[in-house]
Amino acid sequence: MAAEQDPEGLAAARPLLTDFYQATMALGYWRAGRARDVADFELFFRRCPFGSAFTLAAGLRDCVRFLRAFRLRDADVQFLASVLPPDTDPAFFKHLRTLDCSEVTVRALPEGSLAFPGVPLLQVSGPLLVVQLLETPLLCLVGYASLVATNAARLRLIAGPEKRLLEMGLRRAQGPDGGLTASTYSYLGGFDSSSNVLAGQLRGVPVAGTLAHSFVTSFTGSEVPPDPMLAPASGEGPGVDLTANTKMWLERVCAILGLGVQEPHPGERTAFVAYALAFPQAFQGLLDSYNVRRSGLPNFLAVALALGELGYRAVGVRLDSGDLLQQAQEIRGVFRTIAAQFQVPWLESVPIAVSNNVDEKELTRLSQEGSEVNVIGIGTSVVTCPQQPSLGCVYKLVSVGGQPRMKLTEDPEKQTLPGNKVAFRLLGSDGSLLMDLLQLAEELPPQAGQELRVWPRGAQEPCTVRPAHLCEPLPSLAESRALAQLSLSRLSPEHRRLQSPARYQVALSEKLHALVDSFHVEGLP
């Protein structure tokens, strides 16, 4: 599918988004006559991020688009020729021009599903030279996407299902690509919407946002709207001067709140009126440009009540400074008082949104029982993943020409599992996740209810389990988001908790365990 016909294709990575040693190895394979040897690689991680017991698999959608579009252009080949040795055989560059991924096969965990250490997120098979070139781009596409999705899932677990979470970290992201990735996969991880318009255009992420302090402070109070008249929401009846009605309501509100009518900032009120005229169905007030209690709140109430007379309902207020939890409590109290005084019950439940460097600790506080906060905007803490900046994915060769390959190293954690494998997810009797099973592709798949001896990684003895196989098709982004929440719900509380979680078991079949042992005894075949 051409990028011009597919807007999302514009976000696809390019083939030279790679490390130089991939090109030098490609030349080495070609020179050795091994370019077309069939090879199998696995992309996985060794530890779950943030001290969690789980990770969300993400980035598959981007990988598929990258693989479909993979082709070295003339300019790409010319650049490689300029940085490789000058005596490189021109036939090598001719070969590069023929490369695509038509002979590459990818098996993957469904996007949005749970992933665990050592279990492949991607299994890539194809000509050795080509699948080697894919290493760095695939790691780049999967690693950060899975990291930010997992980070977002943690924040969703803290917030609970009722709070609405808005990702607003584009301006804090590590560049445009990082911003688009963060907005996309924070939505997959459980956020409700994003401020990133491009994520909405290319990825279908719901976008949200209202106004900034600059809009409010740009008004002095002397401005006169070109047309202050606003028709009723029903469309029936004459228009009303919203500016004049707001002034009338301000006097009534200030009398109840014990404020002088001159205390609320006139520029702020003019800004609110201007925004309400532009968005009568979606009016929201940013309350802390000057003073929340003496200015922002009464000005918002005056405009909201003037709109209410015409059948419109304000959609919320936002706070961006101070003690957000305490202010939300106080504002809700004022809403209830004013609602009772003027018999406008809808005002009691106007949503209160907050933002301002919200991290896991502050989110826990804002989400506590009794909190009046309804919407929470999070930027830096979701897109930059400050607790852990990288997932640490790796891409390892496990088979060439059908023969297993294993990395033997003095560091046991960095040893790989040989052979072309398949993974099965086993469920407990209550439907919760029990363990993941890795076995060689040649082995018969486990059957539901069948007893199976397996070797949990790191264990000295095997154990017996009764497996069940989960298999999902490649879902859309919205379906991946739903799958992520469903997957998280299947985790036991011991694995789902964010502090000191129990380790989720990944086990090897007896045949795979025996193959690993044979490499330790015999070395490389």
N, C-alpha and C positions, 0 to 999 in steps of 0.2 A: 504494500500500500504506500503510495507516494506521500511524502510529508506535506506537499501542497494540498492533497485531498484529505489529509488527516491532521487536524490541528495538534493533537497530542503528539504526533510524530515529530513535531518541532522540538520536543523536549528530549528526544532520543540522544544518547551518547554517540560519539563518533569513534571509528575504529582506532584512531591514534590517541585516544584518551587511555594511554597505557604506559607501562614502564618500558624503558629502552631495552632492558634485557630480554623482554619477550621477543623483540625483533632480532636480537643477536642469537637467541635460541632457535628462532624460526630458520635463520640462515644455517645454523648448525645442523638442524634436522634435515633440511633440504640437501645440504652438502653430503650428509651421511646416507642419503637415499631413504630416509625414514618419514618423509613428510606425510605420506598417506597411511602409515601404520595406524590401526584402530586403537584409540586410547580412551580410558575412562578416568575422569577427574571427579572429585567430590568437594563441594563447598560447605564448610561447617564452621562452628566456633567451639572453643574449648570450655568457656565459662559463661554463665548467664550474667548479664550486666546488672549494675546497681545493687549487687548482693541479693538479687531475686532468685527464685527457683524456676523462673520461666522466661521465655523470650517469645515475641510474636514474629513470625516469618513475614517479611514484607520485601517489596522491590521486584517481585516476579513480573508484574505487569511491565515495568521498565525494561527488565531483561528480555522479555519476549519481543518488545518493540526494537530493542537494540539488535537482537539476533536477526530479526526479519530484514532490518535495513543494512546489515553488515556488508560492506563492500569497500575495498580500498580504491579511492579515486586516483586519477593520474597525479594530482597534486600531492596526495599522500605518498604514493610510490616514489615520486621525485624527491620528496623530503627524506624518505628513508635512504634513498641512494646517496644523498648528500652527507649523511651522518654515518653510514656503514663504510667499511674499508673501500677505497677507490678501485681496488682490483676485484671486487665482488663480481661474479659471473652475471652478465645481463640477463641470462635465462632465469635467474632467481626472481628478478623484478617482474619479468614476464609472468612467472608463476603467481606472484602476489596479486597481479591484476585479475586473475581468474578466480580468486577466493571468494566464497560466500559461505553461508551456513546451511546450505541445502542438504548436506550430509551429516549435520549435527543433530543429535537427539538430546533433549533435556527432560529429565524427570524432576519434579519439585514438590515440596510441601505446598499445599494450597495456601494462597496468600491470606493472611489473617489467622492461620492456625498456630497452635503452640509449637515451639521448637525447643530442643534441649541439647546440651553439649554432646558433641560427637555424632549426632544424627544429621545427615546431609540435608541442607536446605535446597541445594541443587545437585543433581548428578548429570554430568555433561559427557557425552560420548560422541566420538567422531574422529576425523583425521588428526593425527598428533599435532601437526604444525598449526592447524586452525584452532583446535581446542586449547592449545598453549597460548595463542594470541588472545583468547577470550578471558584469561585469568584476571588481569587487573580491572578491566571494565566491569566484569560481573561482581567482583569483590566490592568495587566502588558503589555499584548500584544496589547491592543487597545489604551491605554492612550498615550504612547510615540509615537507610529506610527501616531496617529491623530495629535498630537502636532507638530511633525516635518514636516508632510505633510502640515499642515496649515502654519507653518513658511516658508516653501519653496514656498507656494502659494503667500504669502505676498511679498516675494522677487521677484517672477515672475511678480506680478502686478506692482511693482516698476520698474523693468527692462524693461517691455514692451515685446511685442512678438518677436522683432527682435534680441535682444541680446541673445547670447548663454550662458547658465549658466552651469558651471561645479562644481559639489559637490566634494570637496577634503578634507573632515574633518575627515577621518578615524583616523589619528594620534591624533586628538583632542577629539575623542569620548569617552564616558564613558564605556570603555571596548569593547571587540570584538562583543558582541551581540548588544550593542548600536550602534557600527559602521555599522554593517550590516543592522540594522533597519533604521538608518539614511540615508544610501545610497539608500535603497529600496524606502523609502517613500518621500525622497526629489525628487526623479525621478517622483513619482506619483504626487507630488505637483507642478511640472512644470519645474524642472531642465532637462537639455538635456542629461547629462551623469554624470558619477562618476569615480573617480580614483580607486575605490574599486574593485579589481579583483574578490573577492569572490561574491560580489553582481552581477557581470556579470555572473559568473559560476552558482550560485544558483537561481538567480532571473531574469536573462535576461536583466539586466540594461546595457545600452551601456557604455562601459568603454573608458576612454581617458586619455592621459598623454604623456609626452615626456621625459624631462630630468631635473635634478636638478643642483644646483650650484656645488655640489660635483663632478659631471661628468666633468664640465668645468674646475674646478680648479685642477683636478687630472692630467691634461696635462700641460707640461712645454713648449712645442714647439719643443723639441728635438726628440720627438717620430716619428718613420717612420712607416706608415701603412704597414702591410704585403703585401697588394695588393692595391695600390692606383688607379688602373685602373677601370674605370666605363664605361659600355657600354651605348650607347644612349637608351633613353626611348622606341624608336621604335623597338629596337632589331636589327636594321640594321646598319652596319658600324662598324669600329674599336673602341675599347675602348680608353678612354682619361685619362691621369694622372690628377686626380681631384686636387691633392695637387699643382701641377705646374700651372694648370689653375687658381686656386684660387689666387695664388700669383700674376699672371698677372692681374687679375681683381682687386685685392686690390690696385695696383698702380693707376689704372684708377679711382677707386672710391675715393681714398684719394685725388687725384688731384682735383676732383670736390668739395669735402667737405673741402678743404683747410687744410688737415692734412698731416703730414709727414708719410711716409710709415712705419716708425719704431714705431709710436704711438700705433696702435692697438696691443693688447697683443698676442704674438705668441702662447702661450698655449691655449688661448681661440679659436684662429683660427684653431689650430690643433684639438681641441675637436669638433668644428663645422664640420670639414672635416670628422673626424671619424664617427660622427653621420650621416652625409650625405651619407657616403659610406654604412652604415648599413640601412638607411631609405631614399633612394633617392626620393621615391614617397611621403614621409611624413616628409620632413626636416623642422624643426622649431628651431629658435634660441632663447636662453635665454640671454637677452642682458645686464643684470646689474650685472654680476659677478665682473667686474672691473669698467668700465666707459661706460655708454650707448653711448654717442655721439662720444667719441674718440676711443672706442674699440669695444664694442658689436655691434653697428650698422654697421660700415664699415666691420667688419669681417663677419657679417651675409650677407651683400650685396655681398661681394666677392664670398662667397660660393654659394649663391642663383643664382647669374649671371652665375657662372661656370656651375651649374646644368642646368640653363635655356638654355645654348648652346646645351645641350644634350637632350633637350625636357622635362625636369622635371620642376615642379613648386613648389617652397617652399610653405608650408601650413600656415606659420605664424611666429610671434615673440611673446615673452612673457616678461613682466616687473613684477618685484616682490618687488620694493622699489621705494621710492621717490613720487613725485606728478604724479600719474598715468595718470590723465586726461591731464595734460599739456604735459607730455612726449609723449603720444599717438598722440597729435596734431602735435608735432614737428616731430615725426617719419613719420607720414603720409605725411607731407610736403616734407621730404627727399625722401620718396618713389616716390612721384610724380616728383620730380626733376630728380632723377636717371632714372625713367621710360621714361621721355621725352628725356633725354640726349642719352640714348642707345636704344630708340625705343623698349621698352619692356613693353607694356601697362598692362600686367598681374601684374606687380609689384605694380601698384597703389592700387590695391585692396587686397593685402596680409593682412589677418586678424591680428589684434593686440589683444593679450590676456593679461589680467592683473590679479594680485592676490596680497594679502598682507592685511590681517585682514579687509576684506571688510564687513561692516555692512550696515544696512538699510540707514544710512545717507550718507555713501560713495557711496553706490550703486545708490542712487538718483542722486548724483553728476556725476557719471560715465555714467548714462543713459540719461542725459539731451540732449536736441536737439543740434545737431552739434558735439556731442562726436564722436571721431574716434575709440573708443573702440568697439571691436566686440565680444570678449569672456571674461567672468568674472568668475574667480575661487573663490569660497567661501567655507571656511572650518568651523572654530569655530562658526561663527554666524548662520550657519544653523544647525549643528549637536547638539550644546549645548543649543540652544534656550535661549540665555542669558536674554531676556526680561521676560521670564516666564518659569521656569524649569519643570512645571508639569501642565497637563490639569485638574487634579482634578476629574477624573471620579469616579463614585460610582456605586455600584451593590446592588440593593435593592429588597427585597421581596415584591411582589404586590398581590400574591394570593396563597392560599394553599387549596387543595381539592375543587377548584372552588369558594372559598370564598375570597372576597377581603381583603387585608391587607394594612394598612397605618401606616407609622411612624408619630406619633404626637409628636411635640417637641415645646419648647418655642421659638426656632429660626424658623420663618416662612420659611426661605430659605431652611431649611433642611427637611421640611415636604415632604413626598412623595405622589404620585398620586396612589390611590388604583385601583386594578382590572387589568385583562388581557386586554390590549389595542392594537389598531392598529393606525398607523399614516398615514395621507394623506397630500400630498403637494398641495397647492392651488396656481393657477396661476392667475395673473391679465389679463386683456383683451389684453395687449400688449405682453403677453408671459413671462413677468418677474415674479419672485417669489413674492407671496403675503403674505402667511403665511402657517404654518404647523398646521394641525388639529389632535388632539388626541381624540379618542373616544373609548368606550368599544367595545371589539371584538364582542359582541352580537348585536350591532347596525348595521343597514343596511348601506352599504357604500354609501357615497355621489355620486351623479350623475352629470356629466358635465351639466352646465346650471341650475341646481336646486338650488333655494335659500335655504340657511341654516343658522339658528341662532346659533352663537357660542359665547364663552366667552374668549376673549383674556386674557391671564394670567396677573393678576394684575389689570384688569379692573373691574369697579363696575357695568357695564351694558353690555349686550350682543350686538352683531352687526350681520348684515346679509351679507353673502358672496355667491359667485357662485363658487363652487369648480371644480378642475380638478385633476385627480389622476395620479401620475408618478410612474411607476413600472419598474425596470430594473433587468435583471438576474445578477448572480454573474459573473463579468467580469475578464479577464486576467489583469495582471499588466499594460500592454500597453493600454488596453481598459479603465482601471481605470484612467490612466493618462489623456486620452482624455476626459473621463467623468468629471474629475475634472475641466479641462479647460472650458468645455461646461457649467458645473454647475456655475462656477464663472461668466461666461459671462451673465448668466440669472439673476444675482443679480442686483438690481437697483444701480445706482451710489451712492445713499445715504447709502446703505448697504455695498457696495464694498470698499468705501474709508477707508483708514487705520487709519486716525486720526478722533476721535469723530464721528464714524459712527452712523447712526440711528439704533435703536434696531429692530431686526426682530421679527415679531409677531408669537408666538405660542399660539394657542387657544384650549379650551376644548369644546367638544360637550355639549349640555344642560344636557344630561343624566349623563356624567362623572362629570360635575360641580355639579350636584345634589348629586351624590354619595360622592364627597369630602365634601360637606356641611353636609351630614348626619353623617360623621365621627366626624366632629367638634361638632355636637350637641349631638350625642349619645355615642361617644367614640368607643372603639374597640368592634366589635360584638362578 
